[in-house]
Amino acid sequence: MKRIVFLILAVCLCAAISLADVVYLSDGREIEGTVTKADGKVHIKQADGKTVTVPAGDVLYITSPSADTPPAETTPPAETTPTPETPAPVSDKPSQPPVELPTDLGKIATPQGSLSMPESTVFKLLRRKLAGTAAGSDSLERRIKQYRGLVHDRKRLSTGKWLSQAHYLRRRELFMKALKEAEEEFRQVSSSGSSSSTKASDAKKEKEQKGHIVAGRRKLQKAAGMWADPLLRTFLLAVAAYESEEYLRSVALFKRLVKRAPSIPAFQQGHAMALMKRKSYDNALVAHMNLLRLCPDSSEALAMLSQAINEVPGNRIETRTFKQAKKMLARYSTSSRSNGTSRRRTRTSRRRNWMFPGRKVTAREHSLPVPPMDRFSFYQAIAVPVSEHILLVDRKIVADAEQVGVWIDAGTMVFAKVKTSRRNKDLPFAMLEVTGYKFTPVEISQTAEMGTGGLFATALGINCLAEMGPKVRTVPVKAKSISSEGKIEVSVGLWPGESAGPVFDSKGKFVGFLAGKTDPNSDKSPNLLYTQKDLEGLLKRAKPKKKRSSKTSRSKRKAKPRAVKGNSFIIQAVICERFEEE
């Protein structure tokens, strides 16, 4: 009997933890726990027993999952605090090359806000192992195996819990169920006003309609809160606020989204729409321009910018932002601007296309878009311009990406197209094409002799997972050995979890790439250096042709490309994860 009571209490405790509220704050934080309100303050008691108190005015949303939400796994414990990264020290450091990174790294936020993928923890543990720490080596190996198991199961961390694929699928089902209930409420609004009426019945119908609208908006918010992934859940909550005409909340939620993940077009789109409703015209135009940079060939993005410009009042047309927007619009042909606008006029009244990476999702008025993915994963690397419009980058980072963006300055990310090549399919590098912008190609180092000890250069390393942070570090490169096939191995390579990094000599000339280490299941891999000889095929393809054939797009750009300075650029690749039954 005692055992039965204990089991019941344990089940209740698990349910209480899994059904905790999620509090969204105006400063971007998300806190999960049991919520109580008193004296103008909100108290959140977390699973570890600690209570966080915040002013009620700082709370944007409080979502409470329904009772049929499946419990999430809580083991092994999540490592959200970055561990010290101290691999063995290296001597013989070369002189620092004049590397030009145009991006202000302090303005790049991690997409998820904290570590959410077990791969991140594996890489951090492998770095501890590389540092040669003797104490607790057995425990370290056990933890590496433990987290590699999570990698294999594709589990993801959300609000302190490791979520399985089944959990994501179940939450999607709950979302769809709640969304249908919300849509039914709004259908009742239109159907209740279709019959004949009198004054008395009109008043009753108006009251019923208002009741359905309030209920529908509440159920939209409930549906949005069902989504398992925090980033997409915040997006759905922002859309729900927009559909409920709570534009101030919508702006606040979209603002945090574009800060965390500026490479997602739908986030920029929603931010622009909400800002226009708030009549924050300059900020809205900036958001519209950001959207067009991510979707440069989208007639809808172009039409949205054109429409926003037309809605700006006359007393704002002399602002710098308005002139920049007009200048961007002028880069496109008149026909593409007018065609895009006419199409939107016939569609925006009832339906809206949300611009997700690689595809559009249509949502009806007073409804929510159904994301075609369960979550996003964000990868990053450092790319090098080898021609005016072509950059070279680690192929593994962009191979499966639905969207790739290039940071050309602290606040500007632009769209990049991955160019595939059958000839160089075995080479671990890919070409990115960026139109509308003109890069200065790096100068190729002509070093002929690269014998052992003969090469001194510097590589740039960056975490391949964006959630691990955008810090760029320098790695001294010294040739160690050359195989009979001509492969060069260097004495010190990149850290586990770093994408392939460009190598520059002491004069800032491009030497090649240092091999990346992006496989969480690999303890050791050779520190290979790919030189210009290895990259010869890609470098030839990157050279501009005399007669370059340009594909026609729905939105034709006609202005001269904008010049961009720098010899190294951080790129962000978006992977859309869709889970299946295990």
C-alpha positions as CSV (number, residue, x, y, z in Angstrom):
1,M,0.0,0.0,0.0
2,K,2.8,2.4,0.9
3,R,4.5,1.6,-2.4
4,I,1.3,2.4,-4.3
5,V,1.0,5.8,-2.5
6,F,4.6,6.5,-3.2
7,L,4.1,5.8,-6.9
8,I,1.1,8.0,-7.0
9,L,3.0,10.9,-5.4
10,A,5.9,10.4,-7.8
11,V,3.6,10.5,-10.8
12,C,1.9,13.7,-9.5
13,L,5.3,15.3,-8.9
14,C,6.4,14.5,-12.5
15,A,3.2,15.9,-13.9
16,A,3.6,19.0,-11.8
17,I,7.1,19.5,-13.2
18,S,6.1,18.8,-16.8
19,L,3.0,21.0,-16.7
20,A,4.8,24.1,-15.3
21,D,3.9,27.5,-16.7
22,V,6.3,29.3,-19.0
23,V,6.7,33.1,-18.3
24,Y,7.9,35.3,-21.1
25,L,9.5,38.5,-19.9
26,S,10.1,41.8,-21.8
27,D,13.9,41.5,-21.3
28,G,13.9,38.3,-23.4
29,R,14.0,35.7,-20.6
30,E,11.8,32.7,-20.4
31,I,11.3,31.2,-16.9
32,E,9.5,27.9,-16.2
33,G,7.8,27.1,-12.9
34,T,4.6,27.4,-10.9
35,V,3.2,30.9,-11.1
36,T,1.5,32.9,-8.3
37,K,0.5,36.6,-8.5
38,A,0.4,39.1,-5.6
39,D,0.8,42.8,-5.0
40,G,1.6,43.6,-8.6
41,K,4.3,41.0,-8.8
42,V,4.7,37.6,-10.4
43,H,6.4,34.8,-8.4
44,I,7.7,31.8,-10.3
45,K,8.7,28.8,-8.2
46,Q,11.1,26.7,-10.3
47,A,11.7,23.0,-10.3
48,D,14.9,23.4,-8.2
49,G,12.8,25.1,-5.4
50,K,14.1,28.6,-6.1
51,T,11.6,31.4,-6.6
52,V,12.0,34.2,-9.1
53,T,10.0,37.4,-8.5
54,V,9.4,39.9,-11.3
55,P,7.2,43.0,-11.6
56,A,3.9,42.1,-13.4
57,G,4.5,44.9,-15.9
58,D,7.6,43.0,-17.2
59,V,5.6,39.9,-18.1
60,L,4.6,39.6,-21.8
61,Y,2.9,36.2,-21.6
62,I,2.2,33.3,-19.3
63,T,1.5,30.0,-21.0
64,S,0.2,26.9,-19.3
65,P,0.3,23.6,-21.2
66,S,-2.8,21.4,-21.0
67,A,-3.1,18.4,-18.7
68,D,-2.6,16.0,-21.6
69,T,0.9,17.3,-22.4
70,P,3.3,14.4,-22.3
71,P,6.0,14.5,-19.6
72,A,9.6,15.1,-20.8
73,E,12.7,13.3,-19.9
74,T,14.7,15.0,-17.2
75,T,18.0,13.0,-17.3
76,P,20.9,13.3,-17.9
77,P,21.2,16.8,-16.4
78,A,21.6,19.6,-18.9
79,E,24.8,21.5,-19.0
80,T,23.8,25.0,-19.8
81,T,26.8,26.7,-18.2
82,P,29.8,26.9,-20.6
83,T,32.8,24.9,-19.4
84,P,36.3,26.3,-19.5
85,E,37.9,25.9,-22.9
86,T,41.6,25.3,-22.2
87,P,43.2,22.9,-24.6
88,A,47.0,22.4,-24.2
89,P,49.1,25.5,-24.7
90,V,51.0,26.0,-28.0
91,S,54.3,27.5,-28.6
92,D,55.9,29.0,-31.7
93,K,53.1,31.4,-32.3
94,P,53.3,33.2,-35.7
95,S,52.7,36.9,-36.1
96,Q,49.1,37.9,-36.2
97,P,47.9,38.4,-39.8
98,P,45.8,41.4,-40.7
99,V,42.4,39.6,-40.6
100,E,39.4,41.8,-41.4
101,L,36.2,40.6,-39.7
102,P,33.5,43.2,-40.4
103,T,31.0,41.9,-37.9
104,D,30.7,43.3,-34.4
105,L,30.5,40.0,-32.6
106,G,28.9,41.5,-29.5
107,K,25.7,42.2,-31.4
108,I,25.2,38.5,-32.5
109,A,22.9,36.7,-30.0
110,T,22.8,32.9,-29.7
111,P,19.7,31.7,-31.5
112,Q,18.3,29.5,-28.6
113,G,19.5,31.7,-25.8
114,S,21.3,28.7,-24.2
115,L,22.6,25.2,-25.2
116,S,19.8,23.1,-26.6
117,M,21.6,20.4,-28.5
118,P,23.5,17.5,-26.9
119,E,26.2,18.0,-29.6
120,S,27.2,21.3,-27.9
121,T,27.8,19.5,-24.6
122,V,29.7,16.7,-26.3
123,F,32.0,19.2,-28.0
124,K,32.7,21.0,-24.7
125,L,33.5,17.7,-23.0
126,L,35.8,16.7,-25.8
127,R,37.6,20.0,-25.3
128,R,38.1,19.1,-21.7
129,K,39.5,15.8,-22.8
130,L,41.8,17.5,-25.2
131,A,43.1,19.7,-22.4
132,G,44.5,16.6,-20.8
133,T,42.8,16.9,-17.4
134,A,43.7,13.7,-15.6
135,A,41.2,14.1,-12.7
136,G,37.9,12.4,-13.3
137,S,38.8,11.0,-16.7
138,D,36.6,7.9,-16.3
139,S,33.7,10.1,-15.3
140,L,34.4,12.4,-18.3
141,E,34.3,9.4,-20.7
142,R,31.0,8.2,-19.2
143,R,29.5,11.6,-19.7
144,I,30.7,11.8,-23.3
145,K,29.0,8.4,-24.0
146,Q,25.9,9.6,-22.2
147,Y,25.5,12.7,-24.3
148,R,26.4,10.9,-27.5
149,G,23.4,8.7,-26.8
150,L,21.3,11.8,-26.7
151,V,22.8,12.9,-30.0
152,H,21.8,9.5,-31.5
153,D,18.2,9.8,-30.2
154,R,18.0,13.4,-31.5
155,K,16.9,14.8,-28.2
156,R,16.7,18.5,-27.6
157,L,16.8,20.6,-24.4
158,S,13.9,22.8,-23.6
159,T,13.3,24.6,-20.3
160,G,15.6,22.2,-18.5
161,K,14.2,19.0,-20.0
162,W,15.5,16.7,-22.7
163,L,12.7,16.3,-25.2
164,S,12.3,13.2,-27.3
165,Q,11.1,13.1,-30.9
166,A,7.8,11.6,-29.6
167,H,7.4,14.6,-27.3
168,Y,7.7,17.0,-30.2
169,L,5.2,15.0,-32.2
170,R,2.7,14.9,-29.4
171,R,3.0,18.6,-28.8
172,R,2.4,19.2,-32.5
173,E,-0.8,17.1,-32.3
174,L,-2.0,19.2,-29.3
175,F,-1.2,22.4,-31.2
176,M,-3.3,21.3,-34.2
177,K,-6.2,20.3,-31.9
178,A,-6.1,23.7,-30.1
179,L,-5.7,25.6,-33.4
180,K,-8.9,23.9,-34.8
181,E,-10.8,24.9,-31.7
182,A,-9.7,28.5,-32.1
183,E,-10.6,28.5,-35.8
184,E,-14.0,27.2,-35.0
185,E,-14.6,30.1,-32.6
186,F,-13.9,32.6,-35.4
187,R,-16.1,30.6,-37.8
188,Q,-18.9,31.1,-35.3
189,V,-18.4,34.8,-35.6
190,S,-19.1,34.9,-39.3
191,S,-22.0,32.3,-39.2
192,S,-23.8,34.1,-36.3
193,G,-24.4,37.2,-38.4
194,S,-25.8,35.6,-41.5
195,S,-29.5,35.2,-40.6
196,S,-32.3,37.8,-40.6
197,S,-32.2,40.2,-37.7
198,T,-34.1,42.6,-35.4
199,K,-32.8,45.2,-33.0
200,A,-33.1,42.8,-30.1
201,S,-31.5,39.9,-32.0
202,D,-28.7,42.2,-33.3
203,A,-27.7,43.1,-29.8
204,K,-27.6,39.5,-28.8
205,K,-25.7,38.5,-31.9
206,E,-23.1,41.2,-31.3
207,K,-22.6,40.0,-27.8
208,E,-22.2,36.4,-29.0
209,Q,-19.8,37.5,-31.7
210,K,-17.6,39.4,-29.2
211,G,-17.7,36.3,-27.0
212,H,-16.5,34.1,-29.8
213,I,-13.8,36.6,-30.7
214,V,-12.5,36.7,-27.1
215,A,-12.6,32.9,-26.9
216,G,-10.9,32.5,-30.3
217,R,-8.1,34.8,-29.3
218,R,-7.6,33.0,-26.0
219,K,-7.5,29.7,-27.8
220,L,-5.0,31.0,-30.4
221,Q,-2.7,31.9,-27.5
222,K,-3.3,28.4,-25.9
223,A,-2.5,26.7,-29.2
224,A,0.8,28.7,-29.6
225,G,1.9,27.7,-26.2
226,M,1.6,24.0,-27.1
227,W,4.6,24.1,-29.5
228,A,7.6,22.3,-27.9
229,D,10.4,24.4,-29.3
230,P,10.9,27.7,-27.4
231,L,11.9,29.7,-30.5
232,L,9.0,28.6,-32.7
233,R,6.6,28.8,-29.7
234,T,7.6,32.5,-29.2
235,F,7.0,33.1,-32.9
236,L,3.5,31.5,-32.7
237,L,2.8,33.6,-29.6
238,A,3.9,36.7,-31.5
239,V,1.5,35.8,-34.4
240,A,-1.3,35.1,-31.9
241,A,-0.8,38.6,-30.4
242,Y,-0.8,40.1,-33.8
243,E,-4.1,38.4,-34.8
244,S,-5.5,39.5,-31.4
245,E,-4.6,43.1,-32.2
246,E,-2.2,43.2,-29.3
247,Y,0.4,44.9,-31.4
248,L,2.7,46.1,-28.5
249,R,3.1,42.5,-27.3
250,S,3.6,41.3,-30.8
251,V,6.4,43.8,-31.4
252,A,8.1,42.9,-28.2
253,L,8.0,39.1,-29.0
254,F,9.1,39.6,-32.7
255,K,11.9,41.9,-31.5
256,R,13.5,39.2,-29.4
257,L,13.0,36.7,-32.2
258,V,14.9,38.8,-34.8
259,K,17.7,39.4,-32.2
260,R,18.1,35.7,-31.6
261,A,17.6,34.4,-35.1
262,P,17.9,37.2,-37.7
263,S,18.3,34.7,-40.5
264,I,14.6,33.5,-40.3
265,P,12.6,35.6,-42.9
266,A,9.3,34.9,-41.1
267,F,10.6,36.6,-37.9
268,Q,11.6,39.7,-39.8
269,Q,8.3,39.7,-41.7
270,G,6.2,39.5,-38.5
271,H,8.4,42.2,-36.9
272,A,7.8,44.5,-39.8
273,M,4.0,43.9,-39.9
274,A,3.6,44.5,-36.1
275,L,5.8,47.7,-36.2
276,M,3.6,49.1,-39.0
277,K,0.5,48.5,-36.9
278,R,2.2,50.5,-34.1
279,K,3.0,53.2,-36.6
280,S,6.7,52.9,-35.8
281,Y,7.5,53.7,-39.4
282,D,11.3,54.0,-39.4
283,N,11.7,50.7,-37.4
284,A,9.2,49.0,-39.7
285,L,11.1,50.1,-42.8
286,V,14.3,48.7,-41.4
287,A,12.6,45.4,-40.7
288,H,11.1,45.4,-44.3
289,M,14.6,46.0,-45.7
290,N,16.1,43.2,-43.6
291,L,13.4,40.9,-45.0
292,L,14.2,41.8,-48.6
293,R,17.9,41.2,-48.0
294,L,17.0,37.7,-46.8
295,C,14.6,37.1,-49.7
296,P,16.0,39.3,-52.5
297,D,14.1,37.5,-55.2
298,S,10.7,37.5,-53.4
299,S,8.0,39.6,-55.1
300,E,6.0,39.5,-51.8
301,A,8.9,40.9,-49.8
302,L,9.4,43.6,-52.4
303,A,5.7,44.4,-52.4
304,M,5.6,44.6,-48.6
305,L,8.4,47.2,-48.7
306,S,6.6,49.2,-51.4
307,Q,3.4,49.1,-49.5
308,A,5.1,50.2,-46.3
309,I,6.7,53.1,-48.1
310,N,3.3,54.2,-49.4
311,E,1.8,54.1,-45.9
312,V,4.5,56.4,-44.3
313,P,3.0,59.8,-43.6
314,G,4.3,62.9,-45.4
315,N,6.0,64.3,-42.4
316,R,8.4,61.3,-42.2
317,I,9.6,61.1,-45.8
318,E,12.7,63.2,-45.1
319,T,14.1,60.8,-42.6
320,R,17.3,58.9,-43.4
321,T,15.6,55.5,-43.1
322,F,12.8,56.4,-45.5
323,K,15.4,57.5,-48.1
324,Q,17.3,54.3,-47.6
325,A,14.1,52.3,-48.2
326,K,13.3,54.3,-51.3
327,K,16.8,53.7,-52.6
328,M,16.5,49.9,-52.0
329,L,13.2,49.9,-53.8
330,A,14.7,51.8,-56.7
331,R,17.1,48.9,-57.3
332,Y,14.3,46.8,-58.6
333,S,12.6,47.2,-62.0
334,T,9.2,49.0,-62.1
335,S,7.4,46.0,-63.5
336,S,8.4,43.7,-60.7
337,R,7.4,46.3,-58.1
338,S,3.9,46.8,-59.6
339,N,3.3,43.1,-60.2
340,G,4.1,42.2,-56.7
341,T,1.9,44.9,-55.3
342,S,-1.1,43.9,-57.4
343,R,-0.8,40.3,-56.4
344,R,-0.7,41.1,-52.7
345,R,-3.8,43.3,-52.9
346,T,-5.9,40.3,-53.9
347,R,-4.5,38.0,-51.2
348,T,-3.9,39.9,-48.0
349,S,-7.5,40.2,-47.0
350,R,-8.1,36.6,-46.1
351,R,-4.7,34.8,-46.2
352,R,-1.1,35.5,-45.5
353,N,2.0,33.8,-46.7
354,W,4.7,33.4,-44.0
355,M,8.2,33.2,-45.3
356,F,9.9,30.3,-43.6
357,P,13.3,29.1,-44.8
358,G,13.0,27.5,-48.2
359,R,9.2,27.6,-48.4
360,K,6.1,29.6,-47.7
361,V,3.3,28.7,-45.3
362,T,-0.2,30.1,-45.8
363,A,-2.4,30.9,-42.9
364,R,-5.9,32.2,-42.9
365,E,-7.0,35.3,-41.1
366,H,-7.5,34.8,-37.4
367,S,-5.4,31.7,-37.4
368,L,-1.8,30.6,-37.0
369,P,0.7,29.3,-39.5
370,V,1.6,25.6,-39.0
371,P,5.4,25.4,-39.0
372,P,6.7,22.8,-41.5
373,M,9.5,22.0,-39.1
374,D,9.5,21.1,-35.4
375,R,12.5,23.3,-34.6
376,F,15.5,25.2,-36.1
377,S,19.1,24.4,-35.7
378,F,21.7,27.1,-36.4
379,Y,25.2,26.4,-37.7
380,Q,27.9,28.9,-38.4
381,A,31.3,29.1,-40.1
382,I,33.8,31.7,-41.5
383,A,33.7,32.2,-45.2
384,V,36.3,33.8,-47.5
385,P,35.6,35.9,-50.6
386,V,37.5,34.4,-53.6
387,S,35.7,36.5,-56.2
388,E,33.4,39.5,-56.2
389,H,30.3,37.4,-55.6
390,I,31.6,34.0,-54.4
391,L,32.7,33.0,-50.9
392,L,34.2,29.6,-49.9
393,V,33.0,27.9,-46.7
394,D,32.9,24.6,-44.9
395,R,30.5,22.3,-47.0
396,K,29.3,20.4,-43.9
397,I,27.8,23.6,-42.4
398,V,25.7,24.5,-45.5
399,A,25.0,21.2,-47.2
400,D,21.6,20.7,-45.7
401,A,20.7,24.3,-45.0
402,E,17.3,25.7,-46.0
403,Q,18.6,29.3,-45.6
404,V,22.1,30.8,-45.4
405,G,22.9,34.3,-44.4
406,V,26.1,36.3,-44.4
407,W,26.9,39.0,-41.9
408,I,28.3,41.8,-44.0
409,D,28.4,44.3,-41.1
410,A,27.2,44.5,-37.5
411,G,23.5,44.9,-38.3
412,T,23.2,43.5,-41.8
413,M,22.7,39.8,-42.8
414,V,22.2,39.1,-46.5
415,F,21.0,36.0,-48.4
416,A,23.6,33.6,-49.9
417,K,22.9,30.8,-52.3
418,V,24.8,27.5,-52.0
419,K,26.3,26.5,-55.4
420,T,26.7,22.8,-55.8
421,S,29.5,21.2,-57.8
422,R,29.7,17.6,-58.9
423,R,33.3,18.0,-59.9
424,N,34.4,19.0,-56.4
425,K,31.9,16.8,-54.4
426,D,34.7,15.1,-52.5
427,L,36.2,18.4,-51.4
428,P,34.8,19.5,-47.9
429,F,34.1,23.0,-49.1
430,A,31.3,24.8,-50.9
431,M,30.7,28.0,-52.8
432,L,28.3,30.7,-51.6
433,E,26.9,33.2,-54.2
434,V,25.9,36.6,-52.9
435,T,24.3,38.9,-55.5
436,G,23.7,42.6,-55.0
437,Y,27.0,43.0,-53.1
438,K,30.6,43.2,-54.3
439,F,33.4,41.6,-52.2
440,T,37.1,42.2,-52.5
441,P,38.6,38.8,-53.3
442,V,41.4,37.6,-51.0
443,E,44.9,37.6,-52.3
444,I,46.1,34.0,-52.7
445,S,49.4,33.1,-51.0
446,Q,51.9,31.8,-53.6
447,T,54.0,30.0,-51.1
448,A,55.6,27.1,-53.0
449,E,57.6,25.3,-50.4
450,M,55.7,24.0,-47.4
451,G,58.0,21.5,-45.8
452,T,58.0,20.5,-42.2
453,G,58.4,23.6,-40.1
454,G,58.5,25.8,-43.1
455,L,54.9,27.2,-42.8
456,F,53.9,29.7,-40.2
457,A,50.4,31.1,-40.5
458,T,47.2,31.7,-38.5
459,A,43.8,30.1,-38.8
460,L,40.5,31.4,-37.6
461,G,38.2,29.1,-35.6
462,I,34.5,29.5,-34.7
463,N,32.0,27.2,-33.1
464,C,30.0,25.3,-35.7
465,L,26.9,25.5,-33.5
466,A,25.6,29.0,-33.2
467,E,24.2,28.4,-29.8
468,M,27.8,27.9,-28.5
469,G,28.5,31.5,-29.3
470,P,30.0,33.6,-32.1
471,K,33.5,34.1,-30.6
472,V,36.3,33.9,-33.2
473,R,39.7,32.7,-32.1
474,T,43.1,32.5,-33.8
475,V,45.0,29.3,-34.1
476,P,48.8,29.2,-34.9
477,V,49.4,26.9,-37.8
478,K,52.7,25.1,-38.3
479,A,53.3,22.3,-40.8
480,K,54.1,19.0,-39.1
481,S,54.2,16.4,-41.9
482,I,53.5,15.9,-45.5
483,S,52.2,12.6,-46.8
484,S,53.2,10.9,-50.0
485,E,49.8,12.1,-51.5
486,G,50.8,15.7,-50.6
487,K,48.4,16.1,-47.7
488,I,49.7,18.5,-45.1
489,E,49.2,17.9,-41.4
490,V,49.8,20.7,-38.9
491,S,50.9,20.5,-35.3
492,V,47.8,22.1,-33.8
493,G,44.3,21.9,-35.2
494,L,40.9,23.4,-34.4
495,W,38.9,22.5,-31.3
496,P,36.2,19.9,-31.4
497,G,33.0,21.6,-32.5
498,E,34.7,24.2,-34.7
499,S,34.0,24.5,-38.5
500,A,36.7,24.6,-41.1
501,G,38.6,27.9,-40.6
502,P,40.5,30.0,-43.2
503,V,44.2,30.3,-42.9
504,F,46.2,33.5,-43.6
505,D,49.9,34.1,-43.7
506,S,51.7,36.9,-41.9
507,K,50.9,39.3,-44.8
508,G,47.2,38.5,-44.7
509,K,47.2,36.4,-47.8
510,F,44.9,33.4,-48.0
511,V,46.7,30.1,-47.6
512,G,43.8,27.7,-47.4
513,F,41.5,26.1,-44.9
514,L,42.2,24.1,-41.7
515,A,40.0,21.1,-41.5
516,G,36.9,21.4,-39.3
517,K,35.9,19.1,-36.5
518,T,32.2,19.0,-36.5
519,D,31.5,15.3,-35.9
520,P,30.4,14.7,-32.2
521,N,31.1,11.0,-32.6
522,S,34.8,11.5,-33.5
523,D,37.4,11.8,-30.8
524,K,40.4,12.3,-33.1
525,S,40.7,13.5,-36.6
526,P,43.9,14.6,-38.5
527,N,44.7,18.3,-38.4
528,L,44.7,18.6,-42.2
529,L,45.5,21.8,-44.1
530,Y,43.8,22.3,-47.5
531,T,45.9,24.7,-49.6
532,Q,45.2,26.5,-52.8
533,K,46.3,23.4,-54.7
534,D,43.5,21.5,-53.1
535,L,41.1,24.3,-53.8
536,E,42.2,24.9,-57.3
537,G,39.0,23.6,-58.9
538,L,36.7,25.7,-56.8
539,L,38.9,28.8,-57.2
540,K,38.7,28.4,-61.0
541,R,34.9,28.1,-60.9
542,A,34.7,31.1,-58.7
543,K,36.3,33.4,-61.3
544,P,33.8,35.6,-63.1
545,K,33.0,34.6,-66.6
546,K,33.3,37.0,-69.5
547,K,29.6,36.5,-70.4
548,R,27.8,35.7,-67.3
549,S,24.3,34.3,-67.8
550,S,21.9,35.6,-65.2
551,K,18.7,33.8,-64.3
552,T,15.6,36.0,-64.4
553,S,13.7,36.3,-61.2
554,R,10.4,37.7,-60.3
555,S,12.1,40.7,-58.7
556,K,14.8,42.0,-61.0
557,R,17.5,44.1,-59.5
558,K,19.1,46.7,-61.7
559,A,21.4,48.8,-59.4
560,K,25.2,48.4,-59.1
561,P,26.2,46.0,-56.3
562,R,27.2,47.5,-53.0
563,A,30.9,47.3,-52.1
564,V,31.7,45.2,-48.9
565,K,35.0,45.4,-47.1
566,G,36.6,42.4,-45.3
567,N,38.4,39.2,-46.0
568,S,36.5,37.0,-43.6
569,F,32.7,36.8,-43.0
570,I,30.6,34.9,-40.5
571,I,27.8,32.9,-42.1
572,Q,24.8,31.4,-40.5
573,A,23.1,28.3,-41.9
574,V,19.5,27.3,-40.9
575,I,18.7,23.6,-40.6
576,C,15.0,22.7,-40.4
577,E,14.5,19.7,-38.1
578,R,11.3,17.6,-38.6
579,F,10.9,14.7,-36.2
580,E,9.3,11.3,-36.9
581,E,7.9,8.4,-34.9
582,E,10.8,6.5,-33.2
